[in-house]
Amino acid sequence: MQTFTTESQAGFQKRQQELYQPVWLKAQNAIKEVGKENNLLYILDSSQGIILYLAEDESFNILPLVKKKLGIKTT
């Protein structure tokens, strides 16, 4: 039973990675394009939770621009 569970989880993770990879690459490319189009020096991924300090008055959220680039409608 334990072997089956372990193998099933490994298979699931592999398949999940295969399915997410194209989506991740598309998002990553859109982020890079937005960065180039807006002459940005760097883009931080705040979801990783490792930002120690961020001067909010000197930064902006590119998420709306990336969503637009990907054709994602926002409400």
C-alpha positions as a printed Julia matrix, in Angstrom:
75×3 Matrix{Float64}:
   0.0    0.0     0.0
   2.79   2.41    0.93
   4.66   1.67   -2.31
   1.51   2.32   -4.32
   0.91   5.61   -2.5
   4.51   6.75   -3.02
   4.49   5.81   -6.71
   1.09   7.45   -7.23
   2.25  10.68   -5.62
   5.43  10.68   -7.71
   3.41  10.1   -10.88
   0.98  12.85   -9.95
   3.79  15.34   -9.28
   5.48  14.48  -12.57
   2.24  14.93  -14.53
   1.45  18.14  -12.68
   4.87  19.52  -13.59
   4.35  18.54  -17.24
   1.03  20.39  -17.32
   2.23  23.48  -15.45
   5.47  23.89  -17.4
   3.92  25.49  -20.53
   1.79  27.8   -18.39
   4.79  28.84  -16.29
   6.92  29.49  -19.39
   4.18  31.61  -20.96
   3.82  33.66  -17.76
   7.58  34.01  -17.39
   7.91  35.24  -20.98
   5.1   37.76  -20.46
   6.82  39.06  -17.32
  10.09  39.48  -19.2
   8.33  41.29  -22.06
   6.59  43.68  -19.65
   9.93  44.33  -17.97
  11.62  45.16  -21.26
   8.71  47.28  -22.53
   8.74  49.35  -19.33
  12.55  49.58  -19.02
  12.52  47.9   -15.62
  15.79  47.02  -13.94
  14.4   44.15  -11.87
  11.15  42.41  -11.0
  10.61  40.84   -7.59
   8.45  37.8    -6.93
   6.72  38.72   -3.69
   5.01  35.33   -3.46
   8.32  33.8    -2.33
   8.23  35.94    0.8
  11.92  36.82    0.86
  11.72  40.57    0.27
  13.26  42.31    3.26
  12.39  45.84    2.21
  10.52  47.4    -0.68
  10.18  51.14   -1.2
   6.55  51.18   -2.28
   6.7   54.79   -3.47
   9.46  53.83   -5.94
   7.89  50.63   -7.24
   4.73  49.41   -8.93
   2.81  46.18   -9.39
   3.19  44.79  -12.93
   0.48  42.15  -12.48
  -2.16  44.15  -14.42
   0.29  44.6   -17.31
   1.2   40.9   -17.35
  -2.47  39.89  -17.25
  -3.14  42.19  -20.2
  -0.18  40.69  -22.08
  -1.57  37.19  -21.45
  -5.1   38.22  -22.44
  -6.5   37.65  -18.97
  -9.54  39.81  -18.32
  -9.91  41.37  -14.9
 -13.16  42.42  -13.33
